[in-house]
């Protein structure tokens, strides 16, 4: 009976560890988003993480007849990427990201984690578009 109990506890621990890994470390998707960098801020009570928002062109909404800006909120884990993006506020940026199922406190508040900056462009002052 004691042996059965130990095996059951061990199996439950392995299953719990597998579920934790799947929910927090499994990369659900990868992609690229582009838009105007609205802000990038370092915040948190215990774990200081970089959080940012990208405003994409166009409008989307879940409610018919309403308009809503298309925003992409993300986290950064790499401090060197954050220093580059700090200087790009208001510019057109293209970012590569990984999407996780759930966020972790030390990885950021968002399930989208940026891992590469592909391009930063100045906006054309006459048109507000990233191309001339």
N, CA, C and O of each residue as an XYZ file, in Angstrom:
528
protein
N       0.820     -1.194      0.000
C       0.000      0.000      0.000
C       0.863      1.258      0.000
O       0.543      2.234     -0.678
N       1.957      1.235      0.760
C       2.844      2.374      0.828
C       3.508      2.632     -0.534
O       3.665      3.780     -0.949
N       3.888      1.567     -1.209
C       4.525      1.669     -2.518
C       3.541      2.265     -3.536
O       3.933      3.107     -4.344
N       2.297      1.851     -3.509
C       1.261      2.370     -4.403
C       1.053      3.864     -4.159
O       0.902      4.629     -5.112
N       1.045      4.281     -2.912
C       0.874      5.689     -2.556
C       2.038      6.530     -3.074
O       1.812      7.615     -3.609
N       3.267      6.062     -2.931
C       4.449      6.788     -3.413
C       4.438      6.920     -4.935
O       4.770      7.979     -5.467
N       4.065      5.870     -5.622
C       4.008      5.910     -7.089
C       2.932      6.882     -7.548
O       3.140      7.628     -8.505
N       1.784      6.884     -6.878
C       0.702      7.807     -7.222
C       1.129      9.255     -7.021
O       0.853     10.102     -7.870
N       1.794      9.546     -5.919
C       2.280     10.910     -5.646
C       3.307     11.317     -6.700
O       3.276     12.448     -7.184
N       4.217     10.410     -7.061
C       5.230     10.708     -8.067
C       4.584     10.992     -9.429
O       4.987     11.929    -10.118
N       3.606     10.207     -9.814
C       2.907     10.419    -11.088
C       2.163     11.749    -11.069
O       2.182     12.472    -12.065
N       1.514     12.087     -9.969
C       0.806     13.364     -9.862
C       1.769     14.552     -9.952
O       1.447     15.565    -10.573
N       2.946     14.431     -9.337
C       3.944     15.497     -9.419
C       4.453     15.677    -10.844
O       4.630     16.806    -11.301
N       4.690     14.574    -11.547
C       5.156     14.653    -12.933
C       4.073     15.277    -13.819
O       4.379     16.105    -14.678
N       2.820     14.890    -13.619
C       1.719     15.461    -14.397
C       1.570     16.956    -14.089
O       1.360     17.749    -15.007
N       1.674     17.348    -12.830
C       1.574     18.763    -12.450
C       2.716     19.574    -13.058
O       2.497     20.687    -13.538
N       3.925     19.029    -13.043
C       5.065     19.721    -13.650
C       4.866     19.854    -15.161
O       5.182     20.896    -15.735
N       4.353     18.822    -15.801
C       4.084     18.879    -17.231
C       3.025     19.915    -17.576
O       3.163     20.641    -18.561
N       1.973     19.988    -16.777
C       0.931     20.998    -16.999
C       1.464     22.413    -16.799
O       1.133     23.322    -17.559
N       2.292     22.592    -15.771
C       2.891     23.908    -15.530
C       3.762     24.316    -16.705
O       3.687     25.454    -17.168
N       4.595     23.391    -17.195
C       5.459     23.689    -18.338
C       4.607     24.047    -19.565
O       4.901     25.014    -20.266
N       3.565     23.274    -19.814
C       2.725     23.501    -20.989
C       2.027     24.858    -20.922
O       1.936     25.553    -21.934
N       1.540     25.240    -19.757
C       0.816     26.505    -19.630
C       1.725     27.722    -19.644
O       1.292     28.790    -20.078
N       2.973     27.607    -19.184
C       3.825     28.785    -19.016
C       5.065     28.815    -19.901
O       5.605     29.897    -20.133
N       5.536     27.691    -20.401
C       6.773     27.681    -21.178
C       6.605     27.174    -22.600
O       7.510     27.360    -23.414
N       5.498     26.549    -22.933
C       5.252     26.066    -24.288
C       4.961     27.260    -25.194
O       4.073     28.058    -24.896
N       5.706     27.391    -26.304
C       5.500     28.487    -27.251
C       4.296     28.128    -28.111
O       4.362     27.228    -28.948
N       3.208     28.837    -27.896
C       1.947     28.573    -28.592
C       2.002     29.075    -30.032
O       1.446     28.448    -30.933
N       2.673     30.205    -30.246
C       2.773     30.771    -31.587
C       3.902     31.771    -31.677
O       4.376     32.287    -30.665
N       4.329     32.042    -32.900
C       5.359     33.044    -33.164
C       4.879     33.906    -34.313
O       4.117     33.443    -35.161
N       5.317     35.155    -34.350
C       4.884     36.012    -35.435
C       5.595     37.347    -35.434
O       6.532     37.576    -34.669
N       5.129     38.226    -36.309
C       5.678     39.566    -36.467
C       4.522     40.555    -36.418
O       3.489     40.342    -37.054
N       4.693     41.618    -35.677
C       3.713     42.704    -35.617
C       4.444     44.004    -35.935
O       5.608     44.177    -35.573
N       3.760     44.904    -36.607
C       4.334     46.197    -36.952
C       3.333     47.293    -36.638
O       2.124     47.109    -36.781
N       3.849     48.428    -36.212
C       3.001     49.574    -35.909
C       3.801     50.655    -35.214
O       5.024     50.566    -35.106
N       3.110     51.671    -34.745
C       3.747     52.783    -34.049
C       3.922     52.414    -32.581
O       2.974     51.985    -31.922
N       5.124     52.583    -32.080
C       5.394     52.279    -30.673
C       4.778     53.384    -29.815
O       5.195     54.540    -29.890
N       3.797     53.028    -29.009
C       3.112     53.998    -28.163
C       3.929     54.276    -26.901
O       4.224     55.429    -26.589
N       4.291     53.216    -26.178
C       5.103     53.410    -24.983
C       5.860     52.138    -24.645
O       5.517     51.044    -25.093
N       6.887     52.313    -23.851
C       7.654     51.211    -23.280
C       8.024     51.629    -21.865
O       8.638     52.677    -21.663
N       7.653     50.816    -20.893
C       7.863     51.189    -19.498
C       8.350     49.973    -18.720
O       7.960     48.840    -19.003
N       9.204     50.226    -17.739
C       9.687     49.170    -16.842
C       8.899     49.284    -15.549
O       8.941     50.317    -14.880
N       8.169     48.211    -15.191
C       7.328     48.303    -14.001
C       7.196     46.940    -13.335
O       7.540     45.910    -13.914
N       6.687     46.958    -12.100
C       6.452     45.750    -11.338
C       6.815     45.957     -9.884
O       7.683     46.767     -9.557
N       6.145     45.219     -9.011
C       6.417     45.331     -7.578
C       7.646     44.522     -7.185
O       8.568     45.054     -6.567
N       7.665     43.269     -7.531
C       8.789     42.394     -7.179
C       9.689     42.172     -8.387
O      10.903     42.364     -8.312
N       9.087     41.766     -9.498
C       9.824     41.513    -10.725
C       9.642     42.709    -11.656
O       8.540     42.939    -12.155
N      10.698     43.466    -11.895
C      10.641     44.610    -12.801
C      10.753     44.094    -14.236
O      11.767     43.507    -14.615
N       9.709     44.317    -15.025
C       9.690     43.848    -16.403
C       9.378     45.015    -17.336
O       8.805     46.023    -16.922
N       9.756     44.863    -18.579
C       9.486     45.861    -19.604
C       8.149     45.539    -20.265
O       7.933     44.425    -20.743
N       7.260     46.522    -20.286
C       5.943     46.369    -20.895
C       5.765     47.471    -21.933
O       6.136     48.620    -21.691
N       5.200     47.126    -23.085
C       5.026     48.111    -24.142
C       3.725     47.936    -24.882
O       3.031     46.930    -24.736
N       3.407     48.944    -25.685
C       2.190     48.906    -26.500
C       2.520     49.418    -27.890
O       3.180     50.443    -28.057
N       2.048     48.683    -28.880
C       2.225     49.004    -30.285
C       0.847     49.308    -30.865
O      -0.074     48.506    -30.710
N       0.690     50.444    -31.526
C      -0.570     50.810    -32.160
C      -0.446     50.456    -33.636
O       0.369     51.034    -34.355
N      -1.265     49.498    -34.083
C      -1.221     49.055    -35.470
C      -2.184     49.878    -36.312
O      -3.175     50.405    -35.806
N      -1.883     49.984    -37.599
C      -2.763     50.740    -38.481
C      -4.062     49.980    -38.692
O      -4.091     48.750    -38.637
N      -5.120     50.711    -38.930
C      -6.417     50.089    -39.146
C      -7.222     50.045    -37.867
O      -6.750     50.430    -36.797
N      -8.436     49.571    -37.997
C      -9.337     49.487    -36.860
C      -9.959     48.105    -36.816
O     -10.212     47.499    -37.858
N     -10.205     47.611    -35.626
C     -10.917     46.351    -35.462
C     -11.847     46.493    -34.271
O     -11.633     47.335    -33.398
N     -12.855     45.683    -34.242
C     -13.789     45.723    -33.132
C     -14.499     44.384    -33.019
O     -14.674     43.667    -34.005
N     -14.895     44.070    -31.823
C     -15.696     42.862    -31.609
C     -17.178     43.184    -31.658
O     -18.010     42.290    -31.815
N     -17.507     44.463    -31.522
C     -18.899     44.896    -31.560
C     -19.190     45.512    -32.933
O     -18.475     46.424    -33.350
N     -20.208     45.045    -33.638
C     -20.532     45.629    -34.941
C     -20.943     47.091    -34.814
O     -21.711     47.462    -33.925
N     -20.416     47.914    -35.721
C     -20.762     49.323    -35.732
C     -19.882     50.196    -34.853
O     -20.011     51.419    -34.903
N     -18.999     49.627    -34.056
C     -18.114     50.401    -33.197
C     -16.714     50.422    -33.798
O     -16.369     49.555    -34.601
N     -15.903     51.413    -33.411
C     -14.519     51.492    -33.877
C     -13.586     51.392    -32.683
O     -13.851     51.946    -31.616
N     -12.508     50.687    -32.882
C     -11.526     50.526    -31.820
C     -10.150     50.409    -32.449
O      -9.990     49.742    -33.471
N      -9.169     51.041    -31.856
C      -7.805     50.971    -32.364
C      -7.243     49.565    -32.138
O      -7.565     48.917    -31.142
N      -6.416     49.105    -33.052
C      -5.802     47.785    -32.963
C      -4.489     47.918    -32.191
O      -3.500     48.415    -32.729
N      -4.480     47.482    -30.953
C      -3.312     47.625    -30.083
C      -2.698     46.268    -29.802
O      -3.399     45.263    -29.683
N      -1.378     46.253    -29.699
C      -0.633     45.038    -29.393
C       0.195     45.311    -28.142
O       1.168     46.064    -28.187
N      -0.190     44.701    -27.035
C       0.554     44.861    -25.788
C       1.519     43.709    -25.643
O       1.156     42.557    -25.878
N       2.753     44.010    -25.255
C       3.805     42.996    -25.214
C       4.719     43.212    -24.025
O       4.692     44.257    -23.375
N       5.532     42.196    -23.754
C       6.558     42.255    -22.720
C       7.913     42.034    -23.363
O       8.016     41.439    -24.436
N       8.951     42.519    -22.699
C      10.331     42.314    -23.137
C      11.113     41.669    -22.011
O      10.961     42.058    -20.853
N      11.936     40.705    -22.325
C      12.792     40.097    -21.312
C      14.246     40.508    -21.481
O      15.049     40.340    -20.563
N      14.592     41.045    -22.643
C      15.966     41.391    -22.965
C      16.184     42.887    -22.738
O      15.539     43.711    -23.387
N      17.089     43.242    -21.821
C      17.334     44.655    -21.513
C      17.958     45.405    -22.679
O      17.699     46.597    -22.840
N      18.779     44.742    -23.503
C      19.397     45.435    -24.637
C      18.349     45.795    -25.689
O      18.460     46.843    -26.327
N      17.337     44.953    -25.883
C      16.241     45.305    -26.793
C      15.437     46.471    -26.229
O      14.973     47.332    -26.977
N      15.276     46.497    -24.923
C      14.508     47.572    -24.283
C      15.205     48.914    -24.446
O      14.536     49.925    -24.663
N      16.522     48.953    -24.348
C      17.228     50.226    -24.513
C      17.098     50.749    -25.937
O      17.030     51.961    -26.142
N      17.064     49.858    -26.923
C      16.862     50.286    -28.313
C      15.436     50.798    -28.498
O      15.231     51.833    -29.132
N      14.457     50.093    -27.958
C      13.061     50.506    -28.121
C      12.721     51.764    -27.328
O      11.803     52.496    -27.698
N      13.448     52.024    -26.245
C      13.211     53.251    -25.480
C      13.405     54.487    -26.354
O      12.702     55.485    -26.190
N      14.343     54.420    -27.265
C      14.645     55.548    -28.141
C      13.729     55.595    -29.362
O      13.841     56.520    -30.167
N      12.821     54.618    -29.526
C      11.982     54.525    -30.725
C      10.523     54.861    -30.449
O       9.658     54.518    -31.256
N      10.230     55.507    -29.355
C       8.842     55.834    -29.048
C       8.283     56.783    -30.096
O       8.906     57.793    -30.425
N       7.102     56.454    -30.620
C       6.477     57.253    -31.664
C       6.918     56.883    -33.066
O       6.385     57.422    -34.036
N       7.874     55.980    -33.202
C       8.349     55.554    -34.517
C       7.654     54.261    -34.931
O       7.050     53.567    -34.113
N       7.755     53.960    -36.219
C       7.197     52.727    -36.761
C       8.197     51.607    -36.505
O       9.341     51.687    -36.953
N       7.781     50.567    -35.794
C       8.675     49.448    -35.484
C       8.048     48.134    -35.924
O       6.827     47.988    -35.969
N       8.908     47.190    -36.244
C       8.482     45.843    -36.620
C       9.150     44.879    -35.643
O      10.377     44.846    -35.540
N       8.347     44.100    -34.930
C       8.836     43.253    -33.846
C       8.492     41.793    -34.089
O       7.409     41.473    -34.580
N       9.418     40.914    -33.744
C       9.159     39.473    -33.764
C       8.874     39.044    -32.326
O       9.568     39.456    -31.397
N       7.846     38.213    -32.152
C       7.434     37.840    -30.801
C       7.120     36.354    -30.713
O       6.950     35.667    -31.720
N       7.051     35.882    -29.465
C       6.587     34.537    -29.145
C       5.345     34.678    -28.271
O       5.280     35.536    -27.391
N       4.359     33.816    -28.532
C       3.124     33.846    -27.751
C       3.076     32.613    -26.854
O       3.220     31.483    -27.321
N       2.873     32.847    -25.570
C       2.743     31.779    -24.600
C       1.286     31.678    -24.168
O       0.514     32.616    -24.371
N       0.906     30.564    -23.581
C      -0.481     30.382    -23.163
C      -0.804     31.261    -21.949
O      -1.873     31.868    -21.895
N       0.094     31.331    -20.995
C      -0.069     32.166    -19.801
C       1.225     32.930    -19.520
O       2.311     32.418    -19.796
N       1.128     34.150    -18.972
C       2.343     34.889    -18.610
C       2.925     34.404    -17.287
O       2.239     33.781    -16.478
N       4.186     34.700    -17.091
C       4.873     34.461    -15.822
C       5.292     35.805    -15.244
O       5.636     36.703    -16.014
N       5.281     35.988    -13.926
C       5.607     37.293    -13.343
C       7.004     37.785    -13.709
O       7.188     38.986    -13.901
N       7.981     36.908    -13.810
C       9.348     37.339    -14.106
C       9.592     37.475    -15.608
O      10.662     37.927    -16.016
N       8.629     37.097    -16.429
C       8.751     37.245    -17.879
C       7.937     38.432    -18.381
O       8.172     38.908    -19.492
N       6.992     38.917    -17.595
C       6.186     40.063    -17.984
C       4.716     39.827    -17.739
O       4.302     38.727    -17.374
N       3.931     40.867    -17.941
C       2.496     40.788    -17.688
C       1.711     40.305    -18.904
O       0.530     39.979    -18.785
N       2.345     40.257    -20.058
C       1.672     39.873    -21.292
C       2.079     38.467    -21.704
O       3.167     38.000    -21.368
N       1.193     37.794    -22.436
C       1.553     36.479    -22.954
C       2.342     36.593    -24.253
O       2.810     35.582    -24.778
N       2.499     37.817    -24.783
C       3.314     38.074    -25.965
C       4.665     38.622    -25.519
O       4.725     39.667    -24.871
N       5.749     37.927    -25.859
C       7.094     38.327    -25.447
C       7.909     38.610    -26.705
O       8.108     37.723    -27.535
N       8.382     39.856    -26.842
C       9.183     40.260    -27.996
C      10.603     39.756    -27.808
O      11.201     39.933    -26.747
N      11.143     39.118    -28.858
C      12.506     38.592    -28.773
C      13.431     39.152    -29.843
O      14.617     38.823    -29.856
N      12.910     40.009    -30.763
C      13.772     40.574    -31.806
C      13.119     41.826    -32.390
O      11.901     41.894    -32.553
N      13.955     42.808    -32.700
C      13.510     44.004    -33.407
C      13.942     43.843    -34.859
O      15.134     43.724    -35.145
N      12.986     43.840    -35.768
C      13.322     43.669    -37.176
C      13.644     44.991    -37.854
O      14.579     45.069    -38.652
N      12.873     46.041    -37.541
C      13.080     47.314    -38.224
C      12.493     48.461    -37.412
O      11.472     48.309    -36.742
N      13.153     49.607    -37.485
C      12.643     50.847    -36.897
C      12.709     51.907    -37.983
O      13.770     52.140    -38.562
N      11.569     52.557    -38.267
C      11.506     53.590    -39.307
C      10.977     54.882    -38.716
O      10.128     54.885    -37.824
N      11.504     55.979    -39.239
C      10.952     57.287    -38.916
C       9.654     57.468    -39.690
O       9.527     56.988    -40.817
N       8.703     58.151    -39.096
C       7.452     58.446    -39.790
C       7.637     59.675    -40.665
O       8.355     60.602    -40.290
N       7.000     59.690    -41.822
C       7.002     60.851    -42.693
C       6.138     61.929    -42.035
O       4.949     61.704    -41.812
N       6.711     63.096    -41.721
C       5.914     64.109    -41.000
C       4.722     64.620    -41.807
O       3.725     65.043    -41.222
N       4.804     64.591    -43.116
C       3.709     65.119    -43.937
C       2.504     64.200    -43.935
O       1.369     64.672    -43.882
N       2.731     62.895    -43.993
C       1.614     61.952    -44.101
C       1.402     61.128    -42.851
O       0.315     60.583    -42.660
N       2.409     61.017    -41.988
C       2.297     60.178    -40.805
C       2.475     58.708    -41.114
O       2.206     57.856    -40.267
N       2.927     58.401    -42.324
C       3.132     57.003    -42.728
C       4.610     56.654    -42.649
O       5.455     57.543    -42.759
N       4.945     55.374    -42.460
C       6.348     54.986    -42.290
C       7.136     54.930    -43.591
O       8.283     54.484    -43.586
N       6.558     55.368    -44.703
C       7.285     55.357    -45.962
C       7.138     56.727    -46.614
O       6.210     57.477    -46.310
N       8.052     57.038    -47.499
C       8.075     58.371    -48.119
C       7.541     58.355    -49.513
O       7.494     59.397    -50.168
